């Protein structure tokens, strides 16, 4: 099947390939009930995830830059091969800045990852420029799928095709849209140790029954449970973040002062976003030649009281 036949087949299956104003391909997934997700080949990044009522569940800044090689501020950037800023690599790695391709012949996944879902498979391989700053050959396959209920799943498979092992850190840096950050609480992180990036990565233990927000937060919760819940009291909605292969959870909100220092972020937009990431940061993933790692993120939502 050639690329045009592949695109036509995807469109019949509720998957539409379009282009943004810069000519970059995007893939729109639609569920039978009307939910949708929009994935850009710029970064393999989910930019929009809407309920069947058209409610946007992800935050994207009004000042976001949609032109490579700048990363898009919002949605779900994929941070690989590092999260953070160290060494010669750019902050949060290069995967979120690259143009991915539609993978027309991916290795098979479990049938449960296909049945009843509309999905797209994307592929990223390192460029010669990437290999200069991070000299490791890999294949990064990403499946983004939408269920009939409008739930979003992302499955990342990273294979070492090197002749030597390599290590990496990783995060689905998910920007959730919230009505008012002061009305939000996060549950599932109770009693966990976390590294606080506002205090030179000093280690603390979470004391509260739930995490609420009154100032800047930038933490990596270690060995977190597989499910975290985000309660938005004002709009009475709960979003569940379920993860596999990702031991850590990042929680970030820049608050007022840092918001004003970011050129691609509105001064007041911190009030309407919260990042809660499935991640592997403290203990890096190590792959031997031929080995493959899988990291899964499942996002769902329900009305709450």
Secondary structure, 3 states (H helix, E strand, C coil): CCHHHHHHHHHHCCEEEEECCCCCEEEEEECCCCCEEEEECECCEEEEEECCCCCECECECCCCCCCCCCCCCECEEEECCCCCCCCCCCCCCCHHHCECEECCCCCCCCHHHCCCEEEEEEEEECCHHHHHHCCCCEEEEEEEEEECCCCEEEEEEEEECCCCCEEEEEEEEEEEECCCHHHEEEECCCCCEEEEHHHCCEEEECCCCCECCCCCEEEEECCCCCEEEEEECCCCEEEEEEEECCCEEEEEECHHHHHHHCCCCCCCHHHHEEEEEEEEEEEEEEECCCCEEEEEEEEEEEECC
